[in-house]
Amino acid sequence: MTSAASAMMLVPLLVLLVAGLPAVQGTAESNLIVTRGIGAVGAESMDFRGQFGSLSYFVGGPGTAEVLQGRGLGVVEVVHTSTNALWVIEVENSTCVGQILASGPALKHAGVFVVFSSSTDLQIVVLGGERVSESAWPGCIKNVISMPRAALHPQAVGAVGNFLPDDRVKSLIASVNKENLKKTVTSLSTRFFTRMSTTSGASRAQRWLEKQYRAIPGLTVTTFPFQKDMSANVIAELKGAGKPEKVVIVSAHYDSRSTNITDPAMRAPGADDNGSGSSAVLEMARVVAASGLKFMYTIRFCAWSGEEQGLVGSRAYAKKLKEDNADIVAVFNGDMLAYRAPGTPLTVGMKDRFVTESLLQAVNVLTMLYVPELQVSLSASCCSDHQSFFEQGFPAVGYFESSGGASDYPHYHKSTDTVDKLDFTLHQAICRSMLAAVGTFAIPV
């Protein structure tokens, strides 16, 4: 992960809904339905607006709550609303919930009013208004997240469908092998003294990755050179069987760095950052190829170089895709996927910036469906290669190992970032989460 992440880690997130976005306008008959968890839901009269923590939000007409209950969801609240401009405020503790609810003048000044609140789930839903200032409630606001004005965009809706698991995708993720993941991380972190992008170690790592991908039947493997003094990107492609011009990308950077980003003499094993991401992408390629499944869309398994120098390799590739008018369905990027702090639950931290909101919501649903043991959270850790594609207008999300930031890992950008520091149960779970998204969005046929 590029070091800009550390600099931005403590910046509070505030995402506002922008006027003019496509919207399903609220009507006099609209209700906001709050449920605990998410299940098999399929009804034309409602739409899913997002899952935040353990609560999910739907908008629908009369009878929607009953339908949701009939599908096994616990309905927490039904609120009449005539607008879609809803924000979820995630707060630090229950005391903060009371503090915000009691501050009528501050809420009135912001032009919002409270629709729903939960001291248990530490969420407050507000309607309408202008920018909410965190300074009004210092130390209380964790996140302010816009609830999508409309249901998930067409690609997300088409992929997630009625939120019913696909047995083919379930079979795929069950095949993710923990020992394979560990073996690849071990190879990347021990075969090469450093994988710093400008070194011979990075060039040798590039060739090693090429060899691994070429050994997988059915893949077409190429390289994408982008700068003379850096190793190249490695691209392995499984051509789609129906609409091969549409492309799903799953990726990770393979370069590494140590404390001094310009010193090739410093050991930089990069086991977690980002041998873990590179290993996950390679394992996904192996699993998909071994399954014999065909997919409607093309899948590209990509290994980037130059990430630690500022997303150089992925930015060059994303720019070329934009110039070529490529039809990119989604980009799923993994960076630092295998460190688990002692005593913490299995958690995936989804990047909360430079991401496509609707795609993020779809991915969260898919993780809950296919990898229920993995808690879904947001991570304020910026920046990684998903950003390169987001900047070019392509749908993109990023996966991370916790709800914290990169510097929470004690061995971040150090010579001590070695395989013995990693948790491969977590690594396997996040790899499965990513593969569930890839398998769903590429559409098995």
Order of alpha helices (4+ residues) and beta strands (2+ residues): alpha-beta-beta-beta-beta-alpha-beta-beta-alpha-alpha-beta-beta-beta-alpha-alpha-alpha-alpha-beta-beta-beta-alpha-beta-alpha-beta-beta-alpha-beta-alpha-beta-alpha
